[in-house]
Amino acid sequence: MNAYDVYKIYLTVKAHMNTMKFDLKKIASTKCSVEAFNKRNDGYMFKKIGERLNNSDEVRQYFIANFLKDPKFWIGNDGWDAYFRMLGRLASLDRTIAEDLDNILELIASRGISFDDLIRYVPGKHPGLMRLFLSEIISPEAASMLFMGLRLDKMWDNSPLIQDHIYIQMKMKLIKYGLLLDVNKMMLACQPQIIALVSTKPLHEAKTEVQLSIREPSRISPEGRIEDFTH
């Protein structure tokens, strides 16, 4: 692909991932002129991406992966790791989702809490499930599926989280990525695990803020395992 075509896809994906009203599935591309593109100093970077990838679908996936990772993604950054990681997750999507749901169920069982505890807003804290999303211990595919499929925004939007910029950014990311996935199909594929998850009950009556001591994302190492994550 030539650099200009790559640039148009870049603008379209950027608009989708960062603008609630823009839908990549409904709008093929954004408007931009060749003249405007030729005035950029980074045109060769778009050319390099076009030379490495085979078609527009691959270019689109490349930018989706990188704007998912960083809404302010700059074309000069090395985006190949994010791209190949996303391809790996999507290639075994059912297994990715199943493992994430098993990890959440394991967390709930180990802490003696319920799913309601995990999604409940406690003043001064992000809900436990939200912290799982932010920490990237749960894949963005599973996070988008749960957020959209269970309509967690309806609960969290009616709490002080609606004024929390971290929540607002996360909500944008999960919804915009979720629109590019088949969330209904994903929910149906793992229906037994979803039912088991939302049906969990606490083992004993204890305050959520005591039982749920999940660390903030900034304190979690990239290689952290679920048992390290919960104590």
GROMACS elastic network, one bead per residue, 0.5 to 0.9 nm:
[ bonds ]
;  ai    aj funct       b0    kb
    1     4     6  0.83181   500
    1     5     6  0.65150   500
    1     6     6  0.67455   500
    1    47     6  0.77178   500
    1    49     6  0.85103   500
    1    51     6  0.64508   500
    1    52     6  0.89758   500
    1    53     6  0.78358   500
    1    54     6  0.74075   500
    1    55     6  0.66627   500
    1    56     6  0.75003   500
    1    59     6  0.89595   500
    2     5     6  0.56031   500
    2     6     6  0.65171   500
    2     7     6  0.88125   500
    2    46     6  0.80086   500
    2    47     6  0.60426   500
    2    50     6  0.60037   500
    2    51     6  0.77075   500
    3     6     6  0.51205   500
    3     7     6  0.61190   500
    3     8     6  0.87816   500
    3    43     6  0.64798   500
    3    44     6  0.71182   500
    3    45     6  0.79151   500
    3    48     6  0.77912   500
    3    49     6  0.79828   500
    3    50     6  0.62595   500
    3    51     6  0.86570   500
    4     8     6  0.63282   500
    4     9     6  0.88203   500
    4    34     6  0.69464   500
    4    37     6  0.68323   500
    4    38     6  0.84535   500
    4    43     6  0.78563   500
    4    46     6  0.74773   500
    4    47     6  0.78903   500
    5     8     6  0.51626   500
    5     9     6  0.64867   500
    5    10     6  0.86631   500
    5    46     6  0.86688   500
    5    50     6  0.83240   500
    5    56     6  0.82759   500
    6     9     6  0.52187   500
    6    10     6  0.61732   500
    6    11     6  0.87943   500
    6    46     6  0.58839   500
    6    47     6  0.73933   500
    6    49     6  0.75500   500
    6    50     6  0.61549   500
    6    56     6  0.76294   500
    6    59     6  0.68412   500
    6    60     6  0.84829   500
    7    11     6  0.62828   500
    7    12     6  0.86534   500
    7    37     6  0.77619   500
    7    43     6  0.81205   500
    7    46     6  0.61891   500
    7    47     6  0.87633   500
    8    11     6  0.51887   500
    8    12     6  0.62339   500
    8    13     6  0.87240   500
    8    29     6  0.65262   500
    8    30     6  0.66664   500
    8    31     6  0.78207   500
    8    32     6  0.70609   500
    9    12     6  0.50197   500
    9    13     6  0.61075   500
    9    14     6  0.83657   500
    9    28     6  0.87276   500
    9    29     6  0.66398   500
    9    30     6  0.80730   500
    9    56     6  0.77321   500
    9    59     6  0.72694   500
    9    60     6  0.62079   500
    9    63     6  0.79809   500
   10    13     6  0.53947   500
   10    14     6  0.60220   500
   10    15     6  0.85727   500
   10    46     6  0.87575   500
   10    59     6  0.81985   500
   10    60     6  0.73891   500
   10    63     6  0.62624   500
   10    64     6  0.88453   500
   10    75     6  0.86582   500
   11    14     6  0.50747   500
   11    15     6  0.60962   500
   11    16     6  0.86198   500
   11    29     6  0.77112   500
   11    30     6  0.64721   500
   11    31     6  0.87190   500
   11    32     6  0.85922   500
   12    15     6  0.51817   500
   12    16     6  0.62339   500
   12    17     6  0.87395   500
   12    22     6  0.87583   500
   12    24     6  0.69088   500
   12    27     6  0.82204   500
   12    28     6  0.75882   500
   12    29     6  0.52190   500
   12    30     6  0.53530   500
   12    31     6  0.88086   500
   12    60     6  0.88246   500
   13    16     6  0.50001   500
   13    17     6  0.60981   500
   13    18     6  0.84495   500
   13    24     6  0.68408   500
   13    29     6  0.85103   500
   13    60     6  0.69874   500
   13    63     6  0.64062   500
   13    64     6  0.62682   500
   13    67     6  0.77260   500
   14    17     6  0.53463   500
   14    18     6  0.60528   500
   14    19     6  0.82059   500
   14    63     6  0.77152   500
   14    64     6  0.80431   500
   14    67     6  0.66969   500
   14    71     6  0.76326   500
   14    72     6  0.85723   500
   14    73     6  0.86330   500
   15    18     6  0.53218   500
   15    19     6  0.55177   500
   15    20     6  0.86717   500
   15    22     6  0.63396   500
   15    23     6  0.83199   500
   15    24     6  0.82672   500
   15    30     6  0.81040   500
   16    19     6  0.55456   500
   16    20     6  0.71953   500
   16    21     6  0.79291   500
   16    22     6  0.50711   500
   16    23     6  0.55495   500
   16    24     6  0.56404   500
   16   176     6  0.68073   500
   16   177     6  0.88680   500
   17    20     6  0.77219   500
   17    22     6  0.82037   500
   17    23     6  0.86855   500
   17    24     6  0.87422   500
   17    64     6  0.76846   500
   17    67     6  0.65584   500
   17    68     6  0.72197   500
   17    71     6  0.69903   500
   17   172     6  0.74813   500
   17   173     6  0.65900   500
   17   175     6  0.89089   500
   17   176     6  0.55637   500
   17   177     6  0.71526   500
   18    22     6  0.83378   500
   18    67     6  0.83989   500
   18    71     6  0.65960   500
   18    72     6  0.88319   500
   18   172     6  0.71975   500
   18   173     6  0.77565   500
   18   176     6  0.79682   500
   19    22     6  0.55383   500
   19    23     6  0.83979   500
   19   172     6  0.79998   500
   19   176     6  0.83718   500
   20    23     6  0.77540   500
   20   172     6  0.69708   500
   20   175     6  0.85102   500
   20   176     6  0.72617   500
   22    26     6  0.82162   500
   22    27     6  0.75269   500
   23    26     6  0.54224   500
   23    27     6  0.60902   500
   23    28     6  0.88701   500
   23   176     6  0.80829   500
   23   179     6  0.80306   500
   24    27     6  0.52503   500
   24    28     6  0.63689   500
   24    29     6  0.76989   500
   24   179     6  0.86549   500
   24   180     6  0.79484   500
   25    28     6  0.69533   500
   25   179     6  0.82535   500
   25   180     6  0.75057   500
   27    30     6  0.75487   500
   32    35     6  0.85009   500
   32    36     6  0.69190   500
   32    37     6  0.75396   500
   33    36     6  0.52520   500
   33    37     6  0.64217   500
   33    38     6  0.86999   500
   34    37     6  0.50583   500
   34    38     6  0.60814   500
   34    39     6  0.87555   500
   35    38     6  0.51422   500
   35    39     6  0.65340   500
   36    39     6  0.53622   500
   36    40     6  0.70860   500
   37    40     6  0.54802   500
   37    41     6  0.88476   500
   37    43     6  0.72179   500
   38    41     6  0.79392   500
   38    43     6  0.71159   500
   39    43     6  0.84984   500
   40    43     6  0.59730   500
   41    44     6  0.78443   500
   42    45     6  0.55410   500
   42    46     6  0.72689   500
   42    75     6  0.79382   500
   42    76     6  0.77689   500
   43    46     6  0.54277   500
   43    47     6  0.64787   500
   43    48     6  0.89546   500
   44    48     6  0.62514   500
   44    49     6  0.88170   500
   45    48     6  0.51584   500
   45    49     6  0.65493   500
   45    50     6  0.87641   500
   45    75     6  0.68035   500
   45    76     6  0.66342   500
   46    49     6  0.52337   500
   46    50     6  0.62428   500
   46    51     6  0.86900   500
   46    75     6  0.74455   500
   47    50     6  0.50635   500
   47    51     6  0.61751   500
   47    52     6  0.87581   500
   48    51     6  0.51513   500
   48    52     6  0.63885   500
   48    53     6  0.88575   500
   49    52     6  0.52461   500
   49    53     6  0.62580   500
   49    59     6  0.75633   500
   49    62     6  0.89566   500
   50    53     6  0.54299   500
   50    54     6  0.74115   500
   50    55     6  0.79384   500
   50    56     6  0.86531   500
   50    59     6  0.72141   500
   51    54     6  0.75195   500
   53    56     6  0.81761   500
   53    58     6  0.61533   500
   53    59     6  0.63917   500
   53    62     6  0.89085   500
   54    57     6  0.83138   500
   54    58     6  0.65798   500
   54    59     6  0.79025   500
   55    58     6  0.55381   500
   55    59     6  0.64705   500
   55    60     6  0.87853   500
   56    60     6  0.60207   500
   56    61     6  0.85684   500
   57    60     6  0.50469   500
   57    61     6  0.62091   500
   57    62     6  0.86074   500
   58    61     6  0.50517   500
   58    62     6  0.61424   500
   58    63     6  0.87980   500
   59    62     6  0.50083   500
   59    63     6  0.64635   500
   59    64     6  0.86593   500
   60    63     6  0.53389   500
   60    64     6  0.61199   500
   60    65     6  0.86262   500
   61    65     6  0.60509   500
   61    66     6  0.85886   500
   61    83     6  0.71226   500
   61    86     6  0.84885   500
   61    87     6  0.83264   500
   62    65     6  0.53726   500
   62    66     6  0.64619   500
   62    67     6  0.88139   500
   62    79     6  0.74013   500
   62    80     6  0.75834   500
   62    82     6  0.79657   500
   62    83     6  0.51825   500
   62    84     6  0.84335   500
   62    86     6  0.88279   500
   63    66     6  0.50784   500
   63    67     6  0.59696   500
   63    68     6  0.82021   500
   63    73     6  0.86855   500
   63    79     6  0.81563   500
   63    83     6  0.78583   500
   64    67     6  0.53328   500
   64    68     6  0.58658   500
   64    69     6  0.85099   500
   64    83     6  0.81813   500
   64   177     6  0.80233   500
   65    68     6  0.51801   500
   65    69     6  0.63341   500
   65    70     6  0.87410   500
   65    79     6  0.80782   500
   65    82     6  0.57111   500
   65    83     6  0.52122   500
   65    84     6  0.85415   500
   65    85     6  0.83570   500
   65    86     6  0.61868   500
   65    87     6  0.86650   500
   66    70     6  0.59985   500
   66    71     6  0.77010   500
   66    72     6  0.89816   500
   66    73     6  0.63053   500
   66    74     6  0.89629   500
   66    79     6  0.60676   500
   66    80     6  0.85252   500
   66    82     6  0.59728   500
   66    83     6  0.67836   500
   67    72     6  0.68374   500
   67    73     6  0.56665   500
   67   173     6  0.87886   500
   68    71     6  0.62578   500
   68    73     6  0.88038   500
   68    82     6  0.88498   500
   68   140     6  0.83366   500
   68   173     6  0.65381   500
   68   174     6  0.86374   500
   68   176     6  0.89139   500
   68   177     6  0.72258   500
   69    72     6  0.89361   500
   69    73     6  0.78853   500
   69    82     6  0.71501   500
   70    73     6  0.51234   500
   70    74     6  0.87985   500
   71   169     6  0.89584   500
   71   173     6  0.80916   500
   73    76     6  0.86068   500
   73    77     6  0.73260   500
   73    79     6  0.86553   500
   74    77     6  0.56271   500
   74    78     6  0.89078   500
   75    78     6  0.79007   500
   75    79     6  0.81199   500
   76    79     6  0.85638   500
   78    81     6  0.74971   500
   78    82     6  0.87314   500
   79    82     6  0.56528   500
   79    83     6  0.63089   500
   79    84     6  0.89039   500
   80    84     6  0.61009   500
   80    85     6  0.84100   500
   81    84     6  0.53650   500
   81    85     6  0.60410   500
   81    86     6  0.85794   500
   82    85     6  0.51609   500
   82    86     6  0.61809   500
   82    87     6  0.86654   500
   83    86     6  0.53104   500
   83    87     6  0.62987   500
   83    88     6  0.87353   500
   84    88     6  0.61393   500
   84    89     6  0.86834   500
   85    88     6  0.51169   500
   85    89     6  0.63613   500
   85    90     6  0.87279   500
   86    89     6  0.51022   500
   86    90     6  0.61239   500
   86    91     6  0.84629   500
   87    90     6  0.51572   500
   87    91     6  0.59586   500
   87    92     6  0.87911   500
   88    91     6  0.51584   500
   88    92     6  0.66714   500
   88    93     6  0.83573   500
   89    92     6  0.55362   500
   89    93     6  0.55599   500
   89    94     6  0.89644   500
   89    95     6  0.85235   500
   89    96     6  0.61886   500
   89    97     6  0.89912   500
   89   139     6  0.82389   500
   89   141     6  0.82074   500
   90    94     6  0.83885   500
   90    96     6  0.80158   500
   90   141     6  0.83447   500
   91    94     6  0.87211   500
   92    95     6  0.55089   500
   92    96     6  0.61598   500
   92    97     6  0.87944   500
   93    97     6  0.61280   500
   93    98     6  0.84608   500
   93   141     6  0.80427   500
   93   186     6  0.86934   500
   94    97     6  0.53178   500
   94    98     6  0.60797   500
   94    99     6  0.86044   500
   94   186     6  0.76926   500
   94   189     6  0.74428   500
   94   190     6  0.78875   500
   95    98     6  0.50091   500
   95    99     6  0.60252   500
   95   100     6  0.85148   500
   96    99     6  0.53693   500
   96   100     6  0.63104   500
   96   101     6  0.87868   500
   96   139     6  0.74722   500
   96   141     6  0.81977   500
   96   142     6  0.77467   500
   97   100     6  0.51344   500
   97   101     6  0.62052   500
   97   102     6  0.85767   500
   97   138     6  0.86927   500
   97   139     6  0.76749   500
   97   141     6  0.72169   500
   97   142     6  0.53922   500
   97   145     6  0.88927   500
   97   186     6  0.82192   500
   97   190     6  0.77998   500
   98   101     6  0.52180   500
   98   102     6  0.61231   500
   98   103     6  0.86267   500
   98   142     6  0.86892   500
   98   190     6  0.69048   500
   98   193     6  0.77292   500
   99   102     6  0.50337   500
   99   103     6  0.61814   500
   99   104     6  0.87380   500
   99   138     6  0.89734   500
  100   103     6  0.50784   500
  100   104     6  0.63789   500
  100   105     6  0.87171   500
  100   137     6  0.80977   500
  100   138     6  0.56546   500
  100   139     6  0.69907   500
  100   142     6  0.67268   500
  100   143     6  0.89546   500
  101   104     6  0.50758   500
  101   105     6  0.61787   500
  101   106     6  0.84947   500
  101   138     6  0.84250   500
  101   142     6  0.78152   500
  101   190     6  0.87485   500
  101   193     6  0.67772   500
  101   194     6  0.76904   500
  101   197     6  0.77710   500
  102   105     6  0.50316   500
  102   106     6  0.60070   500
  102   107     6  0.85373   500
  102   193     6  0.77763   500
  102   197     6  0.89949   500
  103   107     6  0.61303   500
  103   108     6  0.86392   500
  103   138     6  0.82891   500
  103   226     6  0.69237   500
  104   107     6  0.50133   500
  104   108     6  0.62249   500
  104   109     6  0.86349   500
  104   115     6  0.88514   500
  104   129     6  0.85493   500
  104   132     6  0.87618   500
  104   138     6  0.84521   500
  104   197     6  0.79146   500
  104   226     6  0.87991   500
  105   108     6  0.50881   500
  105   109     6  0.61461   500
  105   110     6  0.85275   500
  105   115     6  0.85347   500
  105   193     6  0.85928   500
  105   196     6  0.81500   500
  105   197     6  0.62778   500
  105   200     6  0.84484   500
  106   109     6  0.51488   500
  106   110     6  0.60076   500
  106   111     6  0.85889   500
  106   226     6  0.84500   500
  107   110     6  0.51814   500
  107   111     6  0.62245   500
  107   112     6  0.84995   500
  107   113     6  0.85812   500
  107   226     6  0.73795   500
  107   227     6  0.79027   500
  107   230     6  0.70763   500
  108   111     6  0.53707   500
  108   112     6  0.59756   500
  108   113     6  0.53211   500
  108   114     6  0.61082   500
  108   115     6  0.69832   500
  108   117     6  0.89572   500
  108   118     6  0.79205   500
  108   197     6  0.86841   500
  108   200     6  0.78849   500
  108   202     6  0.83686   500
  109   112     6  0.51709   500
  109   113     6  0.67480   500
  109   114     6  0.81544   500
  109   200     6  0.85737   500
  109   202     6  0.85290   500
  109   203     6  0.85145   500
  110   113     6  0.80499   500
  110   227     6  0.88561   500
  110   230     6  0.85359   500
  111   114     6  0.87651   500
  111   202     6  0.86229   500
  111   203     6  0.86798   500
  111   211     6  0.64063   500
  111   212     6  0.71286   500
  111   230     6  0.80401   500
  111   231     6  0.88804   500
  112   201     6  0.81039   500
  112   202     6  0.53212   500
  112   204     6  0.69896   500
  112   211     6  0.77489   500
  113   116     6  0.81954   500
  113   117     6  0.62064   500
  113   118     6  0.76128   500
  113   200     6  0.77592   500
  113   201     6  0.64909   500
  113   203     6  0.63710   500
  113   204     6  0.78087   500
  113   205     6  0.88138   500
  113   206     6  0.84995   500
  113   208     6  0.76964   500
  113   211     6  0.72626   500
  113   212     6  0.79506   500
  114   117     6  0.51518   500
  114   118     6  0.65780   500
  114   197     6  0.83010   500
  114   198     6  0.79325   500
  114   199     6  0.78489   500
  114   203     6  0.81523   500
  115   119     6  0.64569   500
  115   120     6  0.85685   500
  115   129     6  0.87175   500
  115   197     6  0.63140   500
  115   198     6  0.55902   500
  115   199     6  0.73256   500
  115   200     6  0.58246   500
  115   201     6  0.73405   500
  115   202     6  0.84678   500
  116   119     6  0.53409   500
  116   120     6  0.59120   500
  116   198     6  0.74166   500
  116   199     6  0.88861   500
  116   200     6  0.80851   500
  116   201     6  0.82334   500
  117   120     6  0.52077   500
  117   121     6  0.84923   500
  117   127     6  0.83006   500
  117   128     6  0.78753   500
  117   202     6  0.81970   500
  117   208     6  0.60393   500
  117   212     6  0.81170   500
  118   121     6  0.85449   500
  118   127     6  0.62311   500
  118   129     6  0.54070   500
  118   130     6  0.84653   500
  118   208     6  0.82080   500
  118   212     6  0.77571   500
  119   126     6  0.89821   500
  119   127     6  0.52758   500
  119   128     6  0.61326   500
  119   129     6  0.55862   500
  119   130     6  0.73998   500
  119   152     6  0.80595   500
  119   155     6  0.87134   500
  119   156     6  0.85614   500
  120   126     6  0.87536   500
  120   127     6  0.56744   500
  120   128     6  0.77286   500
  120   129     6  0.87009   500
  120   155     6  0.85404   500
  120   156     6  0.84288   500
  120   208     6  0.84445   500
  121   124     6  0.86037   500
  121   125     6  0.70703   500
  121   126     6  0.64776   500
  121   127     6  0.50654   500
  121   128     6  0.84092   500
  121   155     6  0.88199   500
  121   156     6  0.73606   500
  121   159     6  0.72459   500
  121   160     6  0.85672   500
  121   161     6  0.81586   500
  122   125     6  0.55484   500
  122   126     6  0.70647   500
  122   127     6  0.67821   500
  122   208     6  0.80975   500
  122   209     6  0.71518   500
  123   126     6  0.81029   500
  123   160     6  0.80669   500
  125   128     6  0.84874   500
  125   209     6  0.87473   500
  126   129     6  0.82921   500
  126   130     6  0.63297   500
  126   131     6  0.64753   500
  126   161     6  0.78412   500
  126   167     6  0.83631   500
  126   216     6  0.89116   500
  127   130     6  0.52241   500
  127   131     6  0.64567   500
  127   132     6  0.88602   500
  127   156     6  0.88980   500
  128   131     6  0.51190   500
  128   132     6  0.63746   500
  128   133     6  0.88149   500
  128   212     6  0.70806   500
  128   213     6  0.83892   500
  128   214     6  0.66286   500
  129   133     6  0.63566   500
  129   134     6  0.87020   500
  129   143     6  0.89325   500
  130   133     6  0.50256   500
  130   134     6  0.62032   500
  130   135     6  0.85702   500
  130   143     6  0.87344   500
  130   167     6  0.81708   500
  130   170     6  0.86188   500
  131   135     6  0.59192   500
  131   136     6  0.85457   500
  131   214     6  0.74969   500
  131   215     6  0.79468   500
  131   216     6  0.66419   500
  131   217     6  0.66067   500
  132   135     6  0.52451   500
  132   136     6  0.64407   500
  132   137     6  0.58824   500
  132   138     6  0.59826   500
  132   143     6  0.85241   500
  132   214     6  0.83986   500
  132   217     6  0.79528   500
  133   136     6  0.53886   500
  133   137     6  0.68003   500
  133   138     6  0.56340   500
  133   139     6  0.74374   500
  133   140     6  0.72280   500
  133   142     6  0.87537   500
  133   143     6  0.58566   500
  133   144     6  0.89234   500
  133   170     6  0.83554   500
  134   137     6  0.79211   500
  134   138     6  0.83234   500
  134   170     6  0.75223   500
  134   216     6  0.85489   500
  134   217     6  0.61725   500
  135   138     6  0.74535   500
  135   216     6  0.75192   500
  135   218     6  0.76059   500
  135   219     6  0.89812   500
  135   220     6  0.70162   500
  135   222     6  0.84772   500
  136   139     6  0.58806   500
  136   140     6  0.71212   500
  136   143     6  0.88537   500
  136   217     6  0.81272   500
  136   222     6  0.83149   500
  137   222     6  0.82712   500
  137   224     6  0.80203   500
  137   225     6  0.80636   500
  137   226     6  0.76749   500
  137   229     6  0.87412   500
  138   141     6  0.82192   500
  138   142     6  0.64850   500
  138   143     6  0.63834   500
  139   142     6  0.53398   500
  139   143     6  0.61083   500
  139   144     6  0.85802   500
  140   144     6  0.58918   500
  140   145     6  0.83696   500
  140   173     6  0.88952   500
  140   174     6  0.72005   500
  140   177     6  0.81422   500
  140   178     6  0.88561   500
  141   144     6  0.52812   500
  141   145     6  0.61614   500
  141   146     6  0.87130   500
  141   174     6  0.83783   500
  141   177     6  0.79822   500
  141   178     6  0.74459   500
  141   181     6  0.79592   500
  141   183     6  0.89283   500
  142   145     6  0.50205   500
  142   146     6  0.61307   500
  142   147     6  0.84298   500
  142   186     6  0.87886   500
  143   146     6  0.53398   500
  143   147     6  0.59768   500
  143   148     6  0.84650   500
  143   174     6  0.68424   500
  143   178     6  0.88122   500
  144   147     6  0.51269   500
  144   148     6  0.59298   500
  144   149     6  0.79056   500
  144   171     6  0.89493   500
  144   173     6  0.82726   500
  144   175     6  0.64442   500
  144   176     6  0.86506   500
  144   177     6  0.68261   500
  144   178     6  0.51205   500
  144   179     6  0.88403   500
  144   181     6  0.85791   500
  144   183     6  0.78326   500
  145   148     6  0.54651   500
  145   149     6  0.53759   500
  145   150     6  0.78683   500
  145   174     6  0.82533   500
  145   178     6  0.65903   500
  145   181     6  0.83614   500
  145   182     6  0.85721   500
  145   183     6  0.53688   500
  145   184     6  0.81256   500
  145   186     6  0.70386   500
  145   187     6  0.69788   500
  146   149     6  0.50979   500
  146   150     6  0.54844   500
  146   151     6  0.76296   500
  146   152     6  0.75899   500
  146   183     6  0.85862   500
  146   187     6  0.81791   500
  146   194     6  0.88501   500
  147   150     6  0.57600   500
  147   151     6  0.57065   500
  147   152     6  0.51213   500
  147   153     6  0.68383   500
  147   171     6  0.82374   500
  147   174     6  0.70460   500
  147   175     6  0.77560   500
  147   178     6  0.87054   500
  148   152     6  0.67077   500
  148   153     6  0.75496   500
  148   174     6  0.77576   500
  148   175     6  0.66968   500
  148   178     6  0.70899   500
  148   183     6  0.74427   500
  149   152     6  0.79995   500
  149   183     6  0.65357   500
  149   184     6  0.69986   500
  149   187     6  0.68796   500
  150   153     6  0.84847   500
  151   154     6  0.57454   500
  151   155     6  0.75625   500
  152   155     6  0.53576   500
  152   156     6  0.61693   500
  152   157     6  0.82726   500
  153   156     6  0.50246   500
  153   157     6  0.53874   500
  153   158     6  0.81870   500
  153   171     6  0.75480   500
  154   157     6  0.54618   500
  154   158     6  0.65521   500
  155   158     6  0.55076   500
  155   159     6  0.70671   500
  156   159     6  0.52966   500
  156   160     6  0.78357   500
  156   161     6  0.60951   500
  156   162     6  0.69453   500
  156   167     6  0.87344   500
  157   160     6  0.75444   500
  157   161     6  0.63706   500
  157   163     6  0.87466   500
  158   161     6  0.76852   500
  158   162     6  0.69685   500
  159   162     6  0.62270   500
  159   163     6  0.85553   500
  160   163     6  0.58035   500
  160   164     6  0.71039   500
  161   165     6  0.81754   500
  161   166     6  0.85560   500
  161   167     6  0.61971   500
  161   168     6  0.79066   500
  162   165     6  0.79639   500
  162   167     6  0.70583   500
  162   168     6  0.67505   500
  163   166     6  0.89404   500
  163   167     6  0.79909   500
  163   168     6  0.75804   500
  164   167     6  0.53515   500
  164   168     6  0.62606   500
  164   169     6  0.87653   500
  165   169     6  0.60847   500
  165   170     6  0.84781   500
  166   169     6  0.52916   500
  166   170     6  0.61783   500
  166   171     6  0.85700   500
  167   170     6  0.50316   500
  167   171     6  0.59491   500
  167   172     6  0.85624   500
  168   171     6  0.51185   500
  168   172     6  0.62815   500
  168   173     6  0.87309   500
  169   172     6  0.52186   500
  169   173     6  0.63050   500
  169   174     6  0.87707   500
  170   173     6  0.51133   500
  170   174     6  0.61407   500
  170   175     6  0.85066   500
  171   174     6  0.53017   500
  171   175     6  0.60235   500
  171   176     6  0.83433   500
  172   175     6  0.53995   500
  172   176     6  0.59143   500
  172   177     6  0.83730   500
  173   176     6  0.53576   500
  173   177     6  0.60166   500
  173   178     6  0.82547   500
  174   177     6  0.52970   500
  174   178     6  0.57457   500
  174   179     6  0.85389   500
  175   179     6  0.61720   500
  175   180     6  0.89286   500
  176   179     6  0.53167   500
  176   180     6  0.70721   500
  177   180     6  0.53717   500
  177   181     6  0.67984   500
  178   181     6  0.50321   500
  178   182     6  0.74036   500
  178   183     6  0.65528   500
  179   182     6  0.74172   500
  179   183     6  0.78253   500
  180   183     6  0.86741   500
  181   184     6  0.88045   500
  181   185     6  0.88750   500
  181   186     6  0.84081   500
  182   185     6  0.54373   500
  182   186     6  0.62613   500
  182   187     6  0.87666   500
  183   187     6  0.60985   500
  183   188     6  0.86283   500
  184   187     6  0.51194   500
  184   188     6  0.62570   500
  184   189     6  0.86460   500
  185   188     6  0.51683   500
  185   189     6  0.61655   500
  185   190     6  0.88915   500
  186   189     6  0.51322   500
  186   190     6  0.65905   500
  186   191     6  0.84905   500
  187   190     6  0.55057   500
  187   191     6  0.57572   500
  187   194     6  0.74690   500
  188   192     6  0.85697   500
  188   194     6  0.89086   500
  189   192     6  0.84243   500
  190   193     6  0.55393   500
  190   194     6  0.62825   500
  190   195     6  0.87936   500
  191   195     6  0.61091   500
  191   196     6  0.85487   500
  192   195     6  0.51789   500
  192   196     6  0.61667   500
  192   197     6  0.85569   500
  193   197     6  0.59963   500
  193   198     6  0.87155   500
  194   198     6  0.62564   500
  194   199     6  0.84359   500
  195   198     6  0.54569   500
  195   199     6  0.59971   500
  195   200     6  0.87304   500
  196   199     6  0.52113   500
  196   200     6  0.63778   500
  197   200     6  0.56593   500
  198   201     6  0.87029   500
  201   204     6  0.87554   500
  202   205     6  0.69063   500
  202   206     6  0.84086   500
  203   206     6  0.88989   500
  205   208     6  0.89760   500
  206   209     6  0.86014   500
  206   210     6  0.72667   500
  206   211     6  0.68188   500
  207   210     6  0.54875   500
  207   211     6  0.63910   500
  207   212     6  0.85230   500
  208   211     6  0.50963   500
  208   212     6  0.56174   500
  208   213     6  0.87111   500
  209   212     6  0.54881   500
  209   213     6  0.69597   500
  210   213     6  0.65930   500
  212   230     6  0.78209   500
  212   231     6  0.88088   500
  213   230     6  0.65752   500
  213   231     6  0.67226   500
  214   217     6  0.88891   500
  214   229     6  0.64888   500
  214   230     6  0.53512   500
  214   231     6  0.71693   500
  215   218     6  0.81305   500
  215   219     6  0.63401   500
  215   220     6  0.69616   500
  215   229     6  0.67866   500
  215   230     6  0.74034   500
  215   231     6  0.84685   500
  216   219     6  0.56576   500
  216   220     6  0.70381   500
  217   220     6  0.53181   500
  217   221     6  0.83885   500
  218   221     6  0.79301   500
  220   223     6  0.82381   500
  220   224     6  0.63129   500
  220   228     6  0.86560   500
  220   229     6  0.71016   500
  221   224     6  0.50745   500
  221   225     6  0.88244   500
  222   225     6  0.88142   500
  224   227     6  0.82603   500
  224   228     6  0.61485   500
  224   229     6  0.66165   500
  225   228     6  0.53272   500
  225   229     6  0.62414   500
  226   230     6  0.65176   500
  227   230     6  0.55556   500
  227   231     6  0.68949   500
  228   231     6  0.62275   500
